[in-house]
Amino acid sequence: MDKKILILILLLVNGLLINAQNKGGYNLKAKIKGVNPGDSCYLGNYFGEKQYVQDTAIMDAKGYVEFKKSETLPGGIYFIVLPDRSYFELLLDKEQSFSVETDTSDLINKMKVKGSPDNQQFYDYLKFIDAKHKQIKPLTDKAKELKEDTLKLKEIQEQIKEINKEVENFKLNFIKNNPDKFLSKIFLASKDVVVPDPPKKADGTIDSLFSYKYYKDHYFDDIDLTDDRLLRTPIFHNKLNNYISNLVLQIPDSISKEADQLIARTGNNQETFKYIVWFITNYSERSNIMGMDAAFVHMVENYYMTNKAYWVTPTQLQKITERAQKLKPLLLGKIAPNVVCLDSIGKKISLHSVNAKYTILYIWSTDCGHCKKMTPILRDLYAELKTKGVEVYALCTETDLDEWKAKVIEYNAPWINVWDPINMSKFRDIYDVYSTPIIYLLDKDKKILAKRIDVTQLKEFIEKLDKEK
């Protein structure tokens, strides 16, 4: 088949799918007292940790603003932003043609909804919450004034607890009576895990990790990862971020394992799959925790290089693949790639030829400001470290022989000094040199024990390694 014809067919099919999805569009009309005619209002939505503007409309002379387009909006929590930056939220799902009326003096309690039972229920809840908040506030203010463990304080705490219970019961009753509603999904997703009292072990003691394990194991019980509407709420990103950042052990194997388990729970929902893959890939790549790049490599190999990341362009895929392939040989536990460089008299010295219990690969530059501070510190440490079986393989990025030699003399650098002025060893690419200084700590077999750490951390790190042996 002719390629041009095939492309046209694909475009036609895609167009039909889009039109089928967008049939009906949205028509949101709001009468807002307190907004002047001619003022701009904005329709926006949550997505992940950000908010996005979807549409703009002008307030007319009768006090109405209307947002209307032929495209149906994906389900989620949306909001209308007013000229003074105040806003009110709306649920958009199956009902996308309705009207509301409110007043800037009290956007929630003066809200009236027409044509949307979902939003009527939503505002019944918001009004209920607002009333309970007004009950709790004076109690919390009073509690701050009282001393701890007083009878009055305990009475106030019980009152607050009772009000919070009313709120929780409101949500539970709504979920029970409306299990298929989007608002029920929101209530469920926002629930915190209720941890039972820890059981006693056979010896009568309490498992100190029970609460953590239970909380973590049940964290996503009520969050439907197959429902991408939750992406367009303020809840999903915060839940995911808290789980990965605070509940999962910050080691690459744990992050990778949890990523796979969460992604498997997205089912066939492309949007939640995409968001979780993107989030954990980005999280692991940007992490300052040493070794977390292993999780990044895992994500790329399992979800990008397998062509599951349908959203990336070929150019983006190539870049992220190249990045993972560059980092993989440099992961903790890997044998450091060998490089062969020259000393000051032109003799070849390979990294792997260094016979030492620990080898510090120190990549530095003569004109690097941080190198000028760290190299003298490393020199002062060297005498002590050498007694612990440490050798330094100092690879300079300088291309001027005289400049390099002068700096070696200035620093009185007593270790193995090498350079590669024309980059024949390709060390810049192999060791991902984009800044200096760079430190890799290797064991006797040249396995990477630590990398990109500060000179001041070396002594403590090596001492810790020795104690573990």
FENJOQUI-V580151 format. One record per helix or strand of 3 or more residues. SS is the DSSP state (hx for helix, st for strand). FROM is the first residue (numbers start at 1). TO is the last residue. If there is no record, write none. Layout:
SS&FROM&TO  SS&FROM&TO
This chain:
hx&3&22  st&26&33  st&40&47  st&50&58  st&64&69  st&76&81  st&87&92  st&97&103  st&112&114  hx&117&145  hx&151&177  hx&182&190  hx&210&217  hx&228&232  hx&236&247  hx&252&264  hx&270&286  hx&293&304  hx&314&328  st&340&342  st&348&350  hx&351&353  st&358&364  hx&369&386  st&390&396  hx&401&411  st&416&419  hx&427&430  st&438&443  st&447&451  hx&455&468
